[in-house]
Amino acid sequence: LSSGIENAGDFAACEMDKLLLLLEAQKFEAGDGSIACYGAAVRTWASLGKSARAETLLEKIAQVSRGQPLDVIYFNAILDAWARELSSTTESDRARERLENMHEMLCKMEGPSP
């Protein structure tokens, strides 16, 4: 490929990122459609083993969702990518930190405790 990207999956994910930038430029109203677009990108990047990029997009979903509950599939995709990434290492502190970050994000979406 002339883009310098090594495989078709990475190329497709980069193209998806370009579409997300166009979506953001539209000054859209957060809704199921925009959340689904970001969610597709999360699942794509996670399936490519790019957990950091997928996590960044999940944080963006949490921002645009304005507290709406998110589909658990987005979180599962990232957890799966982390599991594949960390299965070859013994970095338990890194795994714990990532899980704590995910927990904090979930707590923010739930709102304050009654």
Helices and strands as residue ranges (DSSP letters): H 8-25, H 32-47, H 51-65, H 72-86, H 92-110
